[in-house]
Structures are given as C-alpha cells and as structure tokens.
Amino acid sequence: MQFIFQDQAIHLPERDPGAVHQFMEQINKALNENGLVFSHFLVSGMPYYGDIYSLVDEYWNKELPVEIVGITEEEWLSEAKREILGYVGRAAGILQELSQTLYSGESSLAVWRQMSDLSEGMDYLLKIFSKTRILSNPDPIINGIQSVSGQLVQALETRDLVLLADLITYEILPLFQQIKERLTAEEGTDVNG
C-alpha cells in the first residue's frame, strides 16, 4: 500500500498490525521532528479520520493515493476544541429528547444505541481532556466525566431508565454546558468554529 508523506511515496509492505504500528511510529517520529502531529489521512483527496488499521483494512487492495497530513499542535488543539464544542452542542438537543424518552419508559433498540453512543462520547471526551492540554486546568472536567461515566455504566448495567434520564438531565447536560463554557472562556477559542 502506497502512502504519500512529505512529498515522498512510502510503501507499507505488510498489513499485519505490528508492521502498521511500526509504520505509524516512524511517521509520528518524523512529524514530531518537524514540529507537527498527525492529523488525518487524505484518500483520493477526501479526508479520512479513522485509525490507520481501519484504513489499511478498507483500502489495502485498492490503488488509491493516501496522503498523511500533519499539522502543528496548536492547529490540532484548535480543531479539537471546535470538534468538542460541536459535539456537546449537538448532543444537548439529542440528550434532552433521550431523557424524555427514558422518563416515558421507552426502552427500544434506538434508545440503547443512543446510550451506547453517549458512553463512547464520554470515553472520547475523557481521553481528550486527560491526554492533551486543551484546557489550562482540566481536572474538574476530568473528575466530572469520570464520576458521571461510572454512574452511567451502573445505570446501563441495571437498565434503570429513570436513573439514566436523571443522569442525563442533572449530570451530563450540566457537564456538557460546563465543558462548553470552559472551552469558550479559554483564550484563543473561536466559538463559531
């Protein structure tokens, strides 16, 4: 599989996970040496934000140009802030509806999919706030996510619809509002994306 990196064609000879991991380690090292971090891939000019393992599985036998895109850490942080603000903004309306659905006692497959998506979203937020300097003091947000995530897992295990609705209404939505306020208050954040 051919990749384009820093205007050079690089061949990935094997698709086993070890070779793919080593390939990305080399790419990340080269990016870091140039003051950049990995952002995404361009597959035939279209952005691809999945991980490299999924990319290799999907495109291994296809002759498509795959470019590796690196950006500065500041650019990455700016993109991450916009992405998080967009996520918590979109999630607010969806979660308000989901909460009402749970209070009504509905327990459909769609409801459990939304709860699964929420759990994954909380995991993503925890990773971003824990592993980056996206906020000057992320500890209150991290602690809030960890606390509500633990409660969410327990409520999901027992399928307690009222508790899930309460968590959304009284814990998650206020936490998302706090995240939005903190990100927009940090200097240099463009709230309009």
N, C-alpha and C positions, 0 to 999 in steps of 0.2 A: 504494500500500500504506500502510495506516494503522499508526502506532506510537503508543503512549501513553508519554509521558515527562514526569515531574514533573507529573502530573495534567493534562497537555495532550495533545491529539491532534495528531500531526505527520504530514504526508503525504510519503511518498517518491515523487516523481513519475516517476522513471525507474528502470529496473532494471539499467542498464549499470554495469559495475564502477567506473568513475570517479565516477558520481553516488553510488553506495553508499559508496565510500571517503570522499568528501567529507561525506556524511551522518554517518558514524560519527566522523569527525574533529570535527564540530560537537558531537556528543553527548558525546564524551570531553572536549572543552574545557569544556562546561557541567558535566559531572560533576566535573572537577578544580577548577573554581571553587567547588564546594560541598564540597570535601574528600573526594570519592568517586572510585572507579574502577569501570569496567564489570565486572559480574559475569556476567550471563546475560540471556536473554530469557524471558518467560512467554508462551506461545502458548496462548490459551484457558485460562489459569491453570496450564498444565503447563510446568515448566522445560525450556528448550531451551539446551543448552550448545555447540552448533555455532557456526560463524562466521556472520556476517551474510550472506555471499554464498550459503551453503547455505540459510539461512533464506529469503532472497528467492527463490531458485530453487524451493524447495519450496512456499512459501505465496503467491507473487505474485498469483495469480488467486483466492485464497480470501479471503472476508470474515471474518477472524478477528481478535480483538483480540490485538495483540502489544505487550507491555509491556517496556520497557527497565529493567533492575534494576541499580542502583548500590549499592555497599557501601563501607565505609571500607577503607583499605589494610590495617589491622590485621585486619579481618574476612576480607579476601581472603587474607592470609598464613596465617591460621588454617585457612581452608578448603583452601588449597593444601597445607599440612602434612598435614592429615588425608587428602587425596587421595593424596599421595605415600606416606604410611605404609600406606594401604590397598593401593596398587599394589604396593609392594615386598613386602608381606605375602602378597598373593595370588600374586604372581609366584614367590615362593620355592618353593612346592609344585609349581607347574607346571614351573618350570625344573629342579627335581630330576628329575621324570619325563622331561622332554625330554632331559636329559643322559643318562639311562639308555637312552632310545630311540636316541639318536645313537651311544652306545657299542656298542649291539647291531647297528649298521649300517643301521638303518631310514632310508629316505630317501623318505618318502611326501609327498604334497601337503600333508597336515596338518602335517607336521614343518616344511616350508618356510613355511607360513603362520605357524606359531608363531615361527619365526626372524624373519620379516618384522615380526610384532607386537613382538618383542623389540627389533629395531632401531629401530622407531618409538618405543617406550617409552624407549629410551636417548636418542634425539633430544629427546623431550619433557623428560626429566629435565635434560639439558644446558641447554636453554632456560630452564627454571625456575631452576636454580641459577646460571646466568650472568646473568640479567636481573633478578633480584629480590634482596632482602636477607633471604631466607628463613633463611639461616644467617649467623652473625656472621663466620665465615671459611670461605667455600665453596671456596676454591682447591684443597684436597686432593680434595674430591669432584669438582670440575670436571675436574681433571687425571686422576683415576681414570676418569671417564666417557669423556673424550677418548681416553685410552690404550686402553681396552678396546673402544671403538667402532671405532677404527682397525683393531685386530686382528680384530674381528668382521667387518668389511667384507672384509678379505683372506681370511678363512676361508670366508666366504659365496661369494666370487668363485671360489674353488678347490673349493668344496663338500667341504671336508675335515671329515668327520663327527667324527673323533676330536679334531681341534683345536677344533671348535665345542663338543664336550662338555667338553673341558678348560677352555675359556674360561668356560663356564657354571659349572662346578664350582669352579675355582680363582681366577677373577677376578670374574665377575659376581655370584655369590651372596655372596661376602665383601663386595663393594662395596655390594650392597643391604643387607647387615647393618650395614655402617658407616653408610650413609645413615639407617637406622632408629635406630641408636644416637645419631647426631649430632642428629637431629630431636627425639628424645625427651629428650635431655640439655639442649637449649636451653630456657631459662626460658620458662614460659608455654605449653609444648606439652602438650596433652591427648592422651595416647597412646591413650585409649579412644575418641577421636573423638566 
